Every structure is written in C-alpha cells, then in structure tokens.
C-alpha cells in the first residue's frame, strides 16, 4: 500500500544523469572474498520538467564476489535500458516507478539506484522527508558497525575498541573458515556485554569441519550468524538453524519477495538483513520488512558501504518501527574522509538522527564535488 505521499501529477522527467565516482576508504576492509581500499559507486541524478532534482546511488561492488552485479554491469544497464525506460515512464508515486523496467530480470542494484532517485524527487516535490513517506516513526536509527577481517586478532581488537569507544552498541565481525571461533572468542571475552554478530558472506559449506566451527559459535551469545552458506543453499541454512540456538540471518539468499517466502516456508533463518540495493529499491525493501515481520522474523537494515546518498536512504528505511536490531547505518566518517552529501551523516552515541524536517533524503548532494570526481558521466534528455 502506498505511503501518504501525494504528487500533483505524473512525474515528467526531462533529464537522467549518472556519475561514476570513487572514494578512498579511511581503513581497508576485508571480507571472506577480497580486500578493498576504495569504493566506486554510480550516482544517479533525475531532473523533472519543472527543474526539481532527485538523487540515487547504485552501490554495487566493483567485482562479482558479493553478487553477479558490478559497477560495469550496472553502468551498462543504466545507460542502455534503465535511463531510457524511466525517462519515458509516467508515475504519480515512486512505488510505480519500477513498472518502467518490469520486463528486465535481475539487476537489482542498478534498479535500486534509479528508484531511490525517484523517491527523492517525489518527496522533494511534495516537501516531505523520505522517512515520513516510507512510514517511518523512529527519531533515530540505532547504528552498528561492520568490521572486516584483520591481519591479526590484536588489530581486530583495536578496531572494536575504536568503535565501541565512539558509542556504537553493536559490532558485526566478518568471518571465514580459519577466522571464526578464535577472533569471536577473544572479542567476546574482552567485551562480554557487547551486542555482537558475525557475517560469513556465504563462505562455508556443510563440510564437517565447517559445521563444527559454526556450531561452536553458539557458545558466544551472538545476536545472529549471517549468511553462512551460499545464496541458493536455503535447505542447508534450514538444517543448520535447526541445530542452533543462535538465530541465522539471511542476506544474499533473499533479493526478492518470492525468495523470502521460500526461506520462511523452509524455516531457513529467523532474521532478515534488508538491503535497499539487494532488494532492488525502497519499495520492495519496505514490503520485505512487512512480510518478514508477519512471519515472526526480526529485521534490520544492512548496507553496502554506501556514499551519503545511499546511506541516507538506508537511514530513512531504518526509521520504520519494525527494525528492532541495530542497522548498518553508521556515520559516513567511519568509511570516508569526505562524503558527497551535506550535512554529512553522523552517529551520536550509536544513534543516527532521522532528518524528518528536511525533504527527500534529507541531505544535499555536493554536486560540484561529484562532478569533479566523476571518472565517467552519462546524460540523457
């Protein structure tokens, strides 16, 4: 059902622009698949016939390790298919924007970036915050941090200390075979009361050694174990969940509502990580929130190390009352020296304020900065 967002008439877009932008990370980040020192995302700018502007972010990885989408595939989809489709499409509510590309299968990251821009544009035209338009009610979004695999456990403890001291109340540790029970044990012993969870990004199998390590994590009072197996291995997740007290959380396994229904039916987990990019946009992410809650699952808002545009969309989504666990909406200063939005997104004592008093995503894009950074640009009128 549409949120109470009214527009005077159907959106008439006049221009679609896109910018490939790379920002260095303040601290290198390693997962079970690779290590990265910078991120490149695509920023999407929509302008309507009256001169109103909305921004979105395609936050796909550069390499096909998290999903099959990359910055290169998203650039192709955007310039060849999505931009012409949305430019020709008429919609009165951003929930309807996705009909422009309903024949295109997959490519959720690319679609999400354009759809976020549609939401931002519609909200700015209506003088309404994105959080309010989505049905948000929280004044702040509880923030957690995601920490990568470090060279040593001492290096990991230093990172945990830095962010706990900064006020973050939940820490997520990336794990992989060989880097799991020991770092978790040491962090738990050092911080016995810390809300702690782990994320495997699908690095494990049902190999007996892998299963022993995963079952051993049950002893450390974790909030959840995220995506231990490959995306399609829902039956394996269900078998493991039946053996654990700790809830499993699905991420890569669920990028549409049909997959969520299957996971619920199989009892493959008890928690869902909802990422706007992975779900193809805010509209589907909000539906996943509602459907998971109806099934008795907990939900939280994940992230893809977004720049300020995508991060602001995450904050708006995380303002929904059903997000009971801290989300990956930490301040952008954790990742970037300088972000692309003003004011920058900041966390205060582990909470990110929700900008209900400002229209759209609640932050202004530093357009000259974006244009100066762009390694490639695209314009369609």
Secondary structure, 3 states (H helix, E strand, C coil): CCCCCCCCCCCCEEEEEEEEEEEEEEEEEECCCCEEEEEEEEEEEEEECCCCEEEEEECCCCCCCCCCCCHHHHHHHHHHHHHHHHHHCCCCCHHHHHHHHCCCCCCHHHHHHHHHHHHHHHHHHHCCEHHHHHCCCCCEEEEEEEECCCCCHHHHHHHHHHHHHCCCCEEEEECECCECHHHHHHHHHHCCCCEEEEECCCCCCCCHHHHHHHHHHHHHCCCCEECCCCCCCHHHHHHHHCCCCCCEEECCCCCCHHHHHHHHHHCCCCEEEECCCCCCCHHHHHHHHHHHHHCCCEEEECCCCCCHHHHHHHHHHHCCCCECCCECCCCHHHCCCCCCEECCCCEECCEEECCCCCCECCCEECHHHHHHHCCEEEEEC
